[in-house]
Amino acid sequence: MVEGGVPFPMLSDAGGRVGKVLGVFDEDAGVEARGRFIIDPEGVVQGYEVLTPPVGQNVNETIRQVQAFQLVRESKGKEAPPSGWRPGKATLRPGPDLVGKVWKEWKTEMAFD
């Protein structure tokens, strides 16, 4: 899936305890829908995606999102990674000067691979 393994904790929920809390456990089938939940150190769900089988998830996108959430946390919200952002690429700086100009800033500063 990812060379060197996934660089963050993952869990399996064989009994469905976590799935029931997150609303993805199917009681009738006794299984959970495929999902990923990005949970911050305080236990707050910052992002999630739930897919029905047989659609797979993109592990590299999950890693990118974890990195983006980490950047927002480290910058205390002073940096906002746009869609497709990668570490080292430009970010947006939220504030009054950005209101109504997001697309202008995004198109001129953001570089996508």
N, CA, C and O atoms as CSV, one atom per row, in Angstrom:
chain,resi,resn,atom,element,x,y,z
A,1,MET,N,N,0.826,-1.200,0.000
A,1,MET,CA,C,0.000,0.000,0.000
A,1,MET,C,C,0.866,1.258,0.000
A,1,MET,O,O,0.757,2.081,-0.909
A,2,VAL,N,N,1.728,1.418,1.013
A,2,VAL,CA,C,2.622,2.567,1.092
A,2,VAL,C,C,3.992,2.049,1.475
A,2,VAL,O,O,4.140,1.360,2.484
A,3,GLU,N,N,5.004,2.380,0.670
A,3,GLU,CA,C,6.357,1.920,0.967
A,3,GLU,C,C,6.777,2.375,2.360
A,3,GLU,O,O,6.658,3.556,2.686
A,4,GLY,N,N,7.252,1.479,3.161
A,4,GLY,CA,C,7.678,1.801,4.519
A,4,GLY,C,C,6.551,1.762,5.537
A,4,GLY,O,O,6.796,1.954,6.728
A,5,GLY,N,N,5.327,1.520,5.101
A,5,GLY,CA,C,4.191,1.461,6.022
A,5,GLY,C,C,3.526,2.808,6.236
A,5,GLY,O,O,4.043,3.843,5.817
A,6,VAL,N,N,2.399,2.786,6.877
A,6,VAL,CA,C,1.631,4.002,7.159
A,6,VAL,C,C,2.243,4.657,8.402
A,6,VAL,O,O,2.409,4.000,9.430
A,7,PRO,N,N,2.582,5.966,8.310
A,7,PRO,CA,C,3.306,6.618,9.411
A,7,PRO,C,C,2.442,7.160,10.546
A,7,PRO,O,O,2.803,8.159,11.169
A,8,PHE,N,N,1.319,6.527,10.821
A,8,PHE,CA,C,0.473,6.938,11.932
A,8,PHE,C,C,-0.340,5.741,12.384
A,8,PHE,O,O,-0.482,4.775,11.635
A,9,PRO,N,N,-0.886,5.785,13.614
A,9,PRO,CA,C,-1.617,4.632,14.133
A,9,PRO,C,C,-2.900,4.342,13.357
A,9,PRO,O,O,-3.623,5.254,12.956
A,10,MET,N,N,-3.160,3.075,13.160
A,10,MET,CA,C,-4.408,2.619,12.554
A,10,MET,C,C,-4.987,1.574,13.488
A,10,MET,O,O,-4.256,0.987,14.287
A,11,LEU,N,N,-6.299,1.328,13.401
A,11,LEU,CA,C,-6.877,0.309,14.254
A,11,LEU,C,C,-7.833,-0.571,13.480
A,11,LEU,O,O,-8.341,-0.200,12.422
A,12,SER,N,N,-8.062,-1.738,14.033
A,12,SER,CA,C,-9.060,-2.656,13.517
A,12,SER,C,C,-10.119,-2.773,14.605
A,12,SER,O,O,-9.793,-2.794,15.792
A,13,ASP,N,N,-11.369,-2.847,14.210
A,13,ASP,CA,C,-12.469,-2.810,15.174
A,13,ASP,C,C,-13.340,-4.051,15.009
A,13,ASP,O,O,-14.509,-3.957,14.635
A,14,ALA,N,N,-12.755,-5.217,15.295
A,14,ALA,CA,C,-13.449,-6.488,15.073
A,14,ALA,C,C,-14.800,-6.573,15.774
A,14,ALA,O,O,-15.730,-7.158,15.218
A,15,GLY,N,N,-14.943,-6.021,16.952
A,15,GLY,CA,C,-16.209,-6.105,17.677
A,15,GLY,C,C,-17.202,-5.008,17.326
A,15,GLY,O,O,-18.357,-5.061,17.749
A,16,GLY,N,N,-16.763,-4.006,16.550
A,16,GLY,CA,C,-17.662,-2.932,16.149
A,16,GLY,C,C,-17.898,-1.868,17.198
A,16,GLY,O,O,-18.772,-1.019,17.019
A,17,ARG,N,N,-17.141,-1.884,18.299
A,17,ARG,CA,C,-17.372,-0.886,19.362
A,17,ARG,C,C,-17.149,0.540,18.869
A,17,ARG,O,O,-17.973,1.421,19.113
A,18,VAL,N,N,-16.031,0.765,18.174
A,18,VAL,CA,C,-15.737,2.106,17.666
A,18,VAL,C,C,-16.690,2.450,16.518
A,18,VAL,O,O,-17.172,3.579,16.418
A,19,GLY,N,N,-16.953,1.479,15.667
A,19,GLY,CA,C,-17.863,1.694,14.535
A,19,GLY,C,C,-19.257,2.111,14.972
A,19,GLY,O,O,-19.904,2.920,14.306
A,20,LYS,N,N,-19.719,1.566,16.083
A,20,LYS,CA,C,-21.033,1.955,16.603
A,20,LYS,C,C,-21.017,3.415,17.048
A,20,LYS,O,O,-21.962,4.158,16.780
A,21,VAL,N,N,-19.955,3.823,17.722
A,21,VAL,CA,C,-19.838,5.216,18.169
A,21,VAL,C,C,-19.792,6.170,16.976
A,21,VAL,O,O,-20.387,7.247,17.011
A,22,LEU,N,N,-19.078,5.764,15.916
A,22,LEU,CA,C,-18.913,6.619,14.745
A,22,LEU,C,C,-20.042,6.473,13.723
A,22,LEU,O,O,-20.065,7.176,12.713
A,23,GLY,N,N,-20.962,5.574,13.986
A,23,GLY,CA,C,-22.126,5.431,13.122
A,23,GLY,C,C,-21.890,4.690,11.823
A,23,GLY,O,O,-22.622,4.898,10.855
A,24,VAL,N,N,-20.875,3.822,11.780
A,24,VAL,CA,C,-20.590,3.091,10.547
A,24,VAL,C,C,-20.746,1.577,10.697
A,24,VAL,O,O,-20.418,0.827,9.777
A,25,PHE,N,N,-21.240,1.128,11.842
A,25,PHE,CA,C,-21.410,-0.305,12.067
A,25,PHE,C,C,-22.792,-0.735,11.603
A,25,PHE,O,O,-23.797,-0.149,12.007
A,26,ASP,N,N,-22.846,-1.752,10.759
A,26,ASP,CA,C,-24.101,-2.309,10.261
A,26,ASP,C,C,-24.463,-3.489,11.157
A,26,ASP,O,O,-23.888,-4.570,11.038
A,27,GLU,N,N,-25.420,-3.270,12.054
A,27,GLU,CA,C,-25.817,-4.305,13.025
A,27,GLU,C,C,-26.289,-5.578,12.326
A,27,GLU,O,O,-25.934,-6.680,12.745
A,28,ASP,N,N,-27.093,-5.438,11.259
A,28,ASP,CA,C,-27.641,-6.610,10.582
A,28,ASP,C,C,-26.549,-7.478,9.963
A,28,ASP,O,O,-26.595,-8.705,10.054
A,29,ALA,N,N,-25.571,-6.835,9.336
A,29,ALA,CA,C,-24.495,-7.581,8.683
A,29,ALA,C,C,-23.363,-7.915,9.643
A,29,ALA,O,O,-22.555,-8.801,9.367
A,30,GLY,N,N,-23.299,-7.210,10.773
A,30,GLY,CA,C,-22.235,-7.444,11.740
A,30,GLY,C,C,-20.875,-6.925,11.298
A,30,GLY,O,O,-19.840,-7.393,11.773
A,31,VAL,N,N,-20.880,-5.963,10.392
A,31,VAL,CA,C,-19.622,-5.386,9.889
A,31,VAL,C,C,-19.744,-3.867,9.807
A,31,VAL,O,O,-20.833,-3.302,9.907
A,32,GLU,N,N,-18.606,-3.233,9.624
A,32,GLU,CA,C,-18.584,-1.787,9.450
A,32,GLU,C,C,-18.421,-1.429,7.985
A,32,GLU,O,O,-17.851,-2.193,7.206
A,33,ALA,N,N,-18.926,-0.263,7.621
A,33,ALA,CA,C,-18.638,0.290,6.303
A,33,ALA,C,C,-17.164,0.678,6.312
A,33,ALA,O,O,-16.609,0.996,7.364
A,34,ARG,N,N,-16.528,0.653,5.138
A,34,ARG,CA,C,-15.126,1.065,5.068
A,34,ARG,C,C,-15.038,2.547,5.348
A,34,ARG,O,O,-15.735,3.350,4.726
A,35,GLY,N,N,-14.198,2.903,6.268
A,35,GLY,CA,C,-14.076,4.313,6.604
A,35,GLY,C,C,-12.728,4.654,7.169
A,35,GLY,O,O,-11.992,3.791,7.646
A,36,ARG,N,N,-12.419,5.921,7.108
A,36,ARG,CA,C,-11.220,6.422,7.761
A,36,ARG,C,C,-11.610,7.686,8.505
A,36,ARG,O,O,-12.381,8.507,8.008
A,37,PHE,N,N,-11.072,7.825,9.688
A,37,PHE,CA,C,-11.365,8.962,10.547
A,37,PHE,C,C,-10.043,9.551,11.003
A,37,PHE,O,O,-9.197,8.840,11.546
A,38,ILE,N,N,-9.862,10.838,10.787
A,38,ILE,CA,C,-8.650,11.523,11.239
A,38,ILE,C,C,-9.022,12.202,12.547
A,38,ILE,O,O,-9.852,13.109,12.580
A,39,ILE,N,N,-8.393,11.746,13.623
A,39,ILE,CA,C,-8.724,12.207,14.970
A,39,ILE,C,C,-7.508,12.898,15.562
A,39,ILE,O,O,-6.409,12.343,15.569
A,40,ASP,N,N,-7.713,14.119,16.059
A,40,ASP,CA,C,-6.582,14.883,16.608
A,40,ASP,C,C,-6.209,14.382,18.006
A,40,ASP,O,O,-6.916,13.551,18.576
A,41,PRO,N,N,-5.097,14.886,18.558
A,41,PRO,CA,C,-4.657,14.407,19.875
A,41,PRO,C,C,-5.669,14.619,21.004
A,41,PRO,O,O,-5.593,13.946,22.032
A,42,GLU,N,N,-6.613,15.544,20.826
A,42,GLU,CA,C,-7.646,15.760,21.848
A,42,GLU,C,C,-8.844,14.841,21.658
A,42,GLU,O,O,-9.796,14.895,22.437
A,43,GLY,N,N,-8.807,13.987,20.618
A,43,GLY,CA,C,-9.904,13.062,20.374
A,43,GLY,C,C,-11.016,13.638,19.513
A,43,GLY,O,O,-12.098,13.055,19.438
A,44,VAL,N,N,-10.775,14.766,18.864
A,44,VAL,CA,C,-11.782,15.402,18.011
A,44,VAL,C,C,-11.608,14.907,16.572
A,44,VAL,O,O,-10.502,14.947,16.032
A,45,VAL,N,N,-12.695,14.444,15.953
A,45,VAL,CA,C,-12.642,14.006,14.562
A,45,VAL,C,C,-12.474,15.248,13.687
A,45,VAL,O,O,-13.334,16.128,13.667
A,46,GLN,N,N,-11.360,15.305,12.968
A,46,GLN,CA,C,-11.076,16.440,12.087
A,46,GLN,C,C,-11.492,16.162,10.648
A,46,GLN,O,O,-11.791,17.094,9.901
A,47,GLY,N,N,-11.513,14.914,10.257
A,47,GLY,CA,C,-11.904,14.554,8.897
A,47,GLY,C,C,-12.314,13.099,8.853
A,47,GLY,O,O,-11.857,12.287,9.657
A,48,TYR,N,N,-13.177,12.776,7.911
A,48,TYR,CA,C,-13.572,11.378,7.755
A,48,TYR,C,C,-14.075,11.138,6.343
A,48,TYR,O,O,-14.484,12.059,5.636
A,49,GLU,N,N,-14.030,9.871,5.958
A,49,GLU,CA,C,-14.544,9.432,4.668
A,49,GLU,C,C,-15.082,8.029,4.875
A,49,GLU,O,O,-14.392,7.175,5.432
A,50,VAL,N,N,-16.296,7.784,4.437
A,50,VAL,CA,C,-16.898,6.467,4.549
A,50,VAL,C,C,-17.310,6.034,3.144
A,50,VAL,O,O,-18.041,6.743,2.452
A,51,LEU,N,N,-16.835,4.870,2.738
A,51,LEU,CA,C,-17.115,4.348,1.404
A,51,LEU,C,C,-17.784,2.987,1.515
A,51,LEU,O,O,-17.516,2.229,2.447
A,52,THR,N,N,-18.644,2.685,0.572
A,52,THR,CA,C,-19.242,1.355,0.548
A,52,THR,C,C,-18.371,0.453,-0.312
A,52,THR,O,O,-17.800,0.896,-1.309
A,53,PRO,N,N,-18.271,-0.811,0.075
A,53,PRO,CA,C,-17.473,-1.737,-0.727
A,53,PRO,C,C,-18.034,-1.803,-2.136
A,53,PRO,O,O,-19.243,-1.624,-2.290
A,54,PRO,N,N,-17.281,-2.034,-3.128
A,54,PRO,CA,C,-15.869,-2.400,-3.132
A,54,PRO,C,C,-14.932,-1.211,-3.413
A,54,PRO,O,O,-13.803,-1.429,-3.854
A,55,VAL,N,N,-15.359,0.019,-3.175
A,55,VAL,CA,C,-14.526,1.177,-3.468
A,55,VAL,C,C,-13.399,1.297,-2.443
A,55,VAL,O,O,-13.644,1.320,-1.237
A,56,GLY,N,N,-12.183,1.372,-2.929
A,56,GLY,CA,C,-11.018,1.470,-2.049
A,56,GLY,C,C,-10.700,2.904,-1.682
A,56,GLY,O,O,-11.200,3.847,-2.295
A,57,GLN,N,N,-9.872,3.049,-0.686
A,57,GLN,CA,C,-9.452,4.368,-0.230
A,57,GLN,C,C,-8.037,4.652,-0.705
A,57,GLN,O,O,-7.266,3.730,-0.969
A,58,ASN,N,N,-7.697,5.935,-0.814
A,58,ASN,CA,C,-6.391,6.358,-1.260
A,58,ASN,C,C,-5.534,6.672,-0.028
A,58,ASN,O,O,-5.713,7.713,0.605
A,59,VAL,N,N,-4.615,5.784,0.306
A,59,VAL,CA,C,-3.787,5.956,1.497
A,59,VAL,C,C,-2.926,7.208,1.375
A,59,VAL,O,O,-2.724,7.913,2.363
A,60,ASN,N,N,-2.417,7.492,0.185
A,60,ASN,CA,C,-1.590,8.687,0.010
A,60,ASN,C,C,-2.387,9.960,0.268
A,60,ASN,O,O,-1.840,10.928,0.798
A,61,GLU,N,N,-3.650,9.980,-0.092
A,61,GLU,CA,C,-4.492,11.145,0.193
A,61,GLU,C,C,-4.732,11.268,1.695
A,61,GLU,O,O,-4.766,12.378,2.227
A,62,THR,N,N,-4.896,10.155,2.371
A,62,THR,CA,C,-5.054,10.189,3.824
A,62,THR,C,C,-3.806,10.781,4.474
A,62,THR,O,O,-3.912,11.622,5.366
A,63,ILE,N,N,-2.627,10.349,4.035
A,63,ILE,CA,C,-1.380,10.887,4.577
A,63,ILE,C,C,-1.289,12.385,4.303
A,63,ILE,O,O,-0.891,13.146,5.183
A,64,ARG,N,N,-1.655,12.823,3.086
A,64,ARG,CA,C,-1.630,14.238,2.745
A,64,ARG,C,C,-2.553,15.031,3.666
A,64,ARG,O,O,-2.192,16.113,4.127
A,65,GLN,N,N,-3.730,14.501,3.932
A,65,GLN,CA,C,-4.669,15.201,4.804
A,65,GLN,C,C,-4.157,15.261,6.242
A,65,GLN,O,O,-4.305,16.288,6.904
A,66,VAL,N,N,-3.562,14.186,6.731
A,66,VAL,CA,C,-2.987,14.206,8.082
A,66,VAL,C,C,-1.909,15.291,8.151
A,66,VAL,O,O,-1.857,16.050,9.119
A,67,GLN,N,N,-1.052,15.368,7.132
A,67,GLN,CA,C,-0.012,16.396,7.098
A,67,GLN,C,C,-0.614,17.794,7.071
A,67,GLN,O,O,-0.100,18.703,7.723
A,68,ALA,N,N,-1.698,17.973,6.325
A,68,ALA,CA,C,-2.364,19.284,6.265
A,68,ALA,C,C,-2.961,19.652,7.618
A,68,ALA,O,O,-2.819,20.788,8.070
A,69,PHE,N,N,-3.627,18.702,8.267
A,69,PHE,CA,C,-4.181,18.980,9.606
A,69,PHE,C,C,-3.067,19.304,10.603
A,69,PHE,O,O,-3.225,20.173,11.461
A,70,GLN,N,N,-1.938,18.597,10.480
A,70,GLN,CA,C,-0.812,18.875,11.369
A,70,GLN,C,C,-0.276,20.290,11.149
A,70,GLN,O,O,0.058,20.981,12.112
A,71,LEU,N,N,-0.191,20.726,9.886
A,71,LEU,CA,C,0.283,22.075,9.588
A,71,LEU,C,C,-0.654,23.133,10.177
A,71,LEU,O,O,-0.197,24.116,10.760
A,72,VAL,N,N,-1.950,22.930,10.024
A,72,VAL,CA,C,-2.924,23.874,10.583
A,72,VAL,C,C,-2.758,23.940,12.100
A,72,VAL,O,O,-2.775,25.019,12.691
A,73,ARG,N,N,-2.601,22.789,12.710
A,73,ARG,CA,C,-2.439,22.730,14.176
A,73,ARG,C,C,-1.149,23.424,14.612
A,73,ARG,O,O,-1.153,24.221,15.550
A,74,GLU,N,N,-0.041,23.117,13.924
A,74,GLU,CA,C,1.252,23.712,14.278
A,74,GLU,C,C,1.272,25.220,14.064
A,74,GLU,O,O,1.911,25.947,14.825
A,75,SER,N,N,0.568,25.701,13.024
A,75,SER,CA,C,0.547,27.145,12.732
A,75,SER,C,C,-0.544,27.863,13.521
A,75,SER,O,O,-0.727,29.073,13.393
A,76,LYS,N,N,-1.266,27.095,14.340
A,76,LYS,CA,C,-2.380,27.640,15.126
A,76,LYS,C,C,-3.410,28.341,14.231
A,76,LYS,O,O,-3.971,29.376,14.590
A,77,GLY,N,N,-3.642,27.741,13.049
A,77,GLY,CA,C,-4.652,28.248,12.129
A,77,GLY,C,C,-4.208,29.408,11.261
A,77,GLY,O,O,-5.026,29.977,10.539
A,78,LYS,N,N,-2.940,29.773,11.309
A,78,LYS,CA,C,-2.446,30.892,10.498
A,78,LYS,C,C,-2.144,30.480,9.066
A,78,LYS,O,O,-1.966,31.329,8.193
A,79,GLU,N,N,-2.087,29.161,8.826
A,79,GLU,CA,C,-1.889,28.649,7.478
A,79,GLU,C,C,-3.022,27.677,7.153
A,79,GLU,O,O,-3.434,26.875,7.991
A,80,ALA,N,N,-3.516,27.767,5.915
A,80,ALA,CA,C,-4.597,26.891,5.470
A,80,ALA,C,C,-4.179,26.203,4.177
A,80,ALA,O,O,-4.111,26.848,3.130
A,81,PRO,N,N,-3.897,24.902,4.234
A,81,PRO,CA,C,-3.532,24.172,3.026
A,81,PRO,C,C,-4.751,23.989,2.112
A,81,PRO,O,O,-5.766,23.449,2.552
A,82,PRO,N,N,-4.670,24.423,0.863
A,82,PRO,CA,C,-5.800,24.245,-0.050
A,82,PRO,C,C,-5.889,22.809,-0.567
A,82,PRO,O,O,-5.034,21.978,-0.262
A,83,SER,N,N,-6.906,22.535,-1.332
A,83,SER,CA,C,-7.084,21.230,-1.949
A,83,SER,C,C,-5.837,20.858,-2.740
A,83,SER,O,O,-5.305,21.677,-3.489
A,84,GLY,N,N,-5.376,19.638,-2.578
A,84,GLY,CA,C,-4.212,19.171,-3.316
A,84,GLY,C,C,-2.875,19.616,-2.743
A,84,GLY,O,O,-1.831,19.277,-3.299
A,85,TRP,N,N,-2.880,20.363,-1.653
A,85,TRP,CA,C,-1.642,20.852,-1.046
A,85,TRP,C,C,-0.738,19.695,-0.667
A,85,TRP,O,O,-1.200,18.627,-0.265
A,86,ARG,N,N,0.550,19.924,-0.800
A,86,ARG,CA,C,1.575,18.975,-0.369
A,86,ARG,C,C,2.575,19.727,0.511
A,86,ARG,O,O,2.750,20.933,0.337
A,87,PRO,N,N,3.233,19.045,1.450
A,87,PRO,CA,C,4.240,19.712,2.268
A,87,PRO,C,C,5.263,20.437,1.386
A,87,PRO,O,O,5.746,19.898,0.390
A,88,GLY,N,N,5.572,21.660,1.778
A,88,GLY,CA,C,6.522,22.479,1.027
A,88,GLY,C,C,5.866,23.397,0.010
A,88,GLY,O,O,6.510,24.316,-0.495
A,89,LYS,N,N,4.599,23.165,-0.300
A,89,LYS,CA,C,3.875,24.017,-1.248
A,89,LYS,C,C,3.261,25.200,-0.512
A,89,LYS,O,O,3.171,25.199,0.716
A,90,ALA,N,N,2.843,26.198,-1.263
A,90,ALA,CA,C,2.253,27.408,-0.684
A,90,ALA,C,C,0.942,27.096,0.026
A,90,ALA,O,O,0.216,26.176,-0.349
A,91,THR,N,N,0.659,27.876,1.050
A,91,THR,CA,C,-0.609,27.771,1.777
A,91,THR,C,C,-1.317,29.116,1.696
A,91,THR,O,O,-0.733,30.121,1.292
A,92,LEU,N,N,-2.573,29.113,2.083
A,92,LEU,CA,C,-3.331,30.357,2.182
A,92,LEU,C,C,-3.193,30.882,3.604
A,92,LEU,O,O,-3.013,30.111,4.546
A,93,ARG,N,N,-3.277,32.184,3.748
A,93,ARG,CA,C,-3.208,32.827,5.062
A,93,ARG,C,C,-4.590,33.400,5.369
A,93,ARG,O,O,-4.932,34.478,4.883
A,94,PRO,N,N,-5.395,32.684,6.178
A,94,PRO,CA,C,-6.743,33.163,6.490
A,94,PRO,C,C,-6.717,34.536,7.159
A,94,PRO,O,O,-5.829,34.838,7.957
A,95,GLY,N,N,-7.700,35.355,6.819
A,95,GLY,CA,C,-7.815,36.678,7.427
A,95,GLY,C,C,-8.642,37.595,6.543
A,95,GLY,O,O,-9.035,37.207,5.443
A,96,PRO,N,N,-8.906,38.793,7.005
A,96,PRO,CA,C,-9.735,39.742,6.251
A,96,PRO,C,C,-9.197,40.041,4.849
A,96,PRO,O,O,-9.980,40.264,3.926
A,97,ASP,N,N,-7.881,40.048,4.680
A,97,ASP,CA,C,-7.299,40.345,3.369
A,97,ASP,C,C,-7.579,39.255,2.341
A,97,ASP,O,O,-7.474,39.497,1.138
A,98,LEU,N,N,-7.931,38.071,2.799
A,98,LEU,CA,C,-8.188,36.949,1.887
A,98,LEU,C,C,-9.651,36.884,1.451
A,98,LEU,O,O,-9.969,36.233,0.456
A,99,VAL,N,N,-10.540,37.551,2.183
A,99,VAL,CA,C,-11.973,37.492,1.891
A,99,VAL,C,C,-12.231,37.994,0.464
A,99,VAL,O,O,-11.836,39.098,0.087
A,100,GLY,N,N,-12.901,37.153,-0.301
A,100,GLY,CA,C,-13.235,37.486,-1.683
A,100,GLY,C,C,-12.082,37.344,-2.662
A,100,GLY,O,O,-12.250,37.598,-3.855
A,101,LYS,N,N,-10.910,36.941,-2.176
A,101,LYS,CA,C,-9.736,36.823,-3.041
A,101,LYS,C,C,-9.120,35.428,-3.024
A,101,LYS,O,O,-8.015,35.236,-3.531
A,102,VAL,N,N,-9.816,34.461,-2.451
A,102,VAL,CA,C,-9.248,33.118,-2.331
A,102,VAL,C,C,-8.833,32.581,-3.689
A,102,VAL,O,O,-7.721,32.072,-3.832
A,103,TRP,N,N,-9.693,32.682,-4.681
A,103,TRP,CA,C,-9.366,32.108,-5.987
A,103,TRP,C,C,-8.192,32.813,-6.634
A,103,TRP,O,O,-7.390,32.169,-7.310
A,104,LYS,N,N,-8.069,34.118,-6.446
A,104,LYS,CA,C,-6.926,34.849,-6.996
A,104,LYS,C,C,-5.630,34.350,-6.353
A,104,LYS,O,O,-4.655,34.072,-7.052
A,105,GLU,N,N,-5.621,34.238,-5.034
A,105,GLU,CA,C,-4.439,33.758,-4.322
A,105,GLU,C,C,-4.138,32.307,-4.671
A,105,GLU,O,O,-2.986,31.927,-4.876
A,106,TRP,N,N,-5.194,31.508,-4.733
A,106,TRP,CA,C,-5.030,30.089,-5.000
A,106,TRP,C,C,-4.430,29.860,-6.383
A,106,TRP,O,O,-3.528,29.037,-6.537
A,107,LYS,N,N,-4.920,30.576,-7.386
A,107,LYS,CA,C,-4.452,30.389,-8.761
A,107,LYS,C,C,-3.030,30.896,-8.943
A,107,LYS,O,O,-2.286,30.317,-9.736
A,108,THR,N,N,-2.622,31.938,-8.254
A,108,THR,CA,C,-1.293,32.508,-8.477
A,108,THR,C,C,-0.215,31.860,-7.620
A,108,THR,O,O,0.947,31.825,-8.025
A,109,GLU,N,N,-0.568,31.348,-6.447
A,109,GLU,CA,C,0.439,30.820,-5.533
A,109,GLU,C,C,0.484,29.299,-5.450
A,109,GLU,O,O,1.528,28.735,-5.122
A,110,MET,N,N,-0.605,28.637,-5.735
A,110,MET,CA,C,-0.666,27.199,-5.516
A,110,MET,C,C,-0.134,26.457,-6.742
A,110,MET,O,O,-0.508,26.752,-7.877
A,111,ALA,N,N,0.729,25.506,-6.489
A,111,ALA,CA,C,1.268,24.673,-7.569
A,111,ALA,C,C,0.858,23.232,-7.291
A,111,ALA,O,O,1.040,22.722,-6.185
A,112,PHE,N,N,0.308,22.595,-8.299
A,112,PHE,CA,C,-0.140,21.216,-8.141
A,112,PHE,C,C,0.739,20.295,-8.959
A,112,PHE,O,O,1.210,20.652,-10.039
A,113,ASP,N,N,0.949,19.118,-8.432
A,113,ASP,CA,C,1.768,18.109,-9.144
A,113,ASP,C,C,0.942,17.415,-10.185
A,113,ASP,O,O,1.444,16.538,-10.887
